[in-house]
């Protein structure tokens, strides 16, 4: 996958959510909105960042990868929910 935006949790650098980079994502102290839809409060500007992440791994799943210094790294603590 190319040209995506990801919500990255501060502290752990876990990539939690993923959207195409054309989506308008707004992050503030109250939470975040996607395309001016309902605000989500599970993360906010104090707990996460939105970054553009080119070349997302094909097997990306929320929490499976960290995103640090523009590089993807497998989360060693990740457990496949399908197994």
N, C-alpha and C positions, 0 to 999 in steps of 0.2 A: 504494500500500500504506500502511496506517495502523498506528500503534502497534506498532512493531518495536523489537527490541534489536539493536544492532550492536557488534561488536568493532572498536574503532578503535585502530590502531597509533600508539603514542606517537612523536613526532618527525615523522612524515609526515602524521598524521591520516587515513590511508587507512582506509576502511571495508572490512574484510576478510571478515567473516561476518555473517549476518543471521538472526534468529529472531523469531518472534512474541513479543510482550512477556509472554505468559502462561508462557513457558518459564522455568524456574529455571536461571540461569547463575551459576556460582560461579567467580570468578577469584582465584588466589592466586599465591604465588611459584613453585609447582610447575607451573602451567598452568591450565587451566579445565575445568570439567565442565558438561555440558548435561543437565538432568533426571537428575542423579545417575548418569549413564552413565560410560563410560571417560574418564579424564582425557586431555586433549589437551595436548601440550607445545610446540606450535609458537609459542604466545604465553603470557605470564604477566603478573602484576600489575606487573612491572618494564618490560614492553614494550608493554602495551596496557591499554585501559579498556573496560568495557561501559557503553554509554549507551542510554537510551531515545530513539528517533529517530522522531518522528511524520512522517507524510507522506513516506515513502520514495519516490524516483523510480521510476516504473513500469519503467524499463529498467535498474534497479540490477543490477550484477554486482560481485563482489569485486574491489576495486582500482580500479574505474571512477570512484568518487567519494571525496572527502574529506568529513569532517563536522567543521566548525569553528564554535564559538559557535552551536550549534543550527541551522546552515545547511548544506545540501548544495552542494558545488562539484565541477564536473567535473575529473577528474585530467588535466592537460594532457599527461602522459606515457603515458596509457593507450592500449593497442593492442588492438583488438577481436580476440579469439582466433578468432572465426568468419570472419575475412577473410583 
